[in-house]
Amino acid sequence: MIRKKIVIGITGASGAIYAESLINRLRKIEDQIEDIGIVLSENAIKVREFELGLTTATLPLGKVYDNKDFFAPFASGSSRYDIMIICPCTMGTLGRIAHGYADDLISRSADVMLKEGKKLILLVREMPYNLVHIENFKLLIQSGACICPASPSFYSKPQHMEALVNTVTDKLLLLAGFDIKTFKWGS
């Protein structure tokens, strides 16, 4: 199995629980990962502490990079990272990426993924959408990104919050090409 190099961008959208679940799920498949870098926006740090009571010091996996560190390896295509997941992704971040405005490490890394033809998955947690959001979705999809709304599924009959959140993060991992054990329709 080819191990993947992955970047996790965490922005200040509500839904810090999704990022926490994603990181915990990645820990269970570390054998499929060559390297993992994590970048939090300034607001992500605040939202994570507000919603979960956690600080960046509690991240259980990967190396954490400052969002202003353009010397991080994945700020360049020559580092050959395979996947970037932005979870959750604010509409502001999504808009900057859609229009090529790479003013921080998260948006620069996303730009690198697009220009290198690598997987870029954006977990948006905003609702409702306005026309600007939809147009930005369109631009990014046309550029090769995957827009994944944080829409939990219920057909697996999740019995608690963690199981419900995992329906979203498992979908992210499947979209990223990881081999995971999760609910499959019809099985």
BELFENNOR-V502680 format. One record per backbone hydrogen bond with DSSP energy under -0.5 kcal/mol. CO is the residue of the C=O (numbers start at 1). NH is the residue of the N-H. Records with the same first field share a line. If there is no record, write none. Layout:
# BELFENNOR-V502680
CO=NH, NH
This chain:
# BELFENNOR-V502680
4=6, 34, 35
5=82, 83
6=37
7=9, 85
8=39
9=11, 87
10=41
15=18, 19
16=20
17=21
18=22
19=23
20=24
21=25
22=26
23=27
24=28
25=28
26=29
27=30
29=32
30=33
32=4
35=6
36=63
37=8
38=65
39=10
41=45
42=46
43=47
44=48
45=49
46=50
47=51
48=52, 53, 54
49=53
55=58
56=59
63=38
65=40
66=69
67=105
68=70
69=72
72=75
73=76
76=79
77=80
82=119
83=7
84=121
85=9, 87
86=123
88=11, 90
89=125
90=94
91=95
92=96
93=97
94=98
95=99
96=101
97=100
100=102
101=103
104=108
105=109
106=110
107=111
108=112
109=113
110=114
111=115
112=116
113=118
114=117
119=84
120=146
121=86, 123
122=124, 148
123=88, 89
124=150
130=134
131=135
132=136
133=137
134=138
135=139
136=140
137=141
138=142
139=143
140=145
141=144
145=147
146=122, 148
147=149
148=124
149=151
150=152
154=157
160=164
161=165
162=166
163=167
164=167, 168
165=168, 169
166=170
167=171
168=172
169=173
170=174
171=175
172=176
173=178
174=177
178=180
180=182
184=187
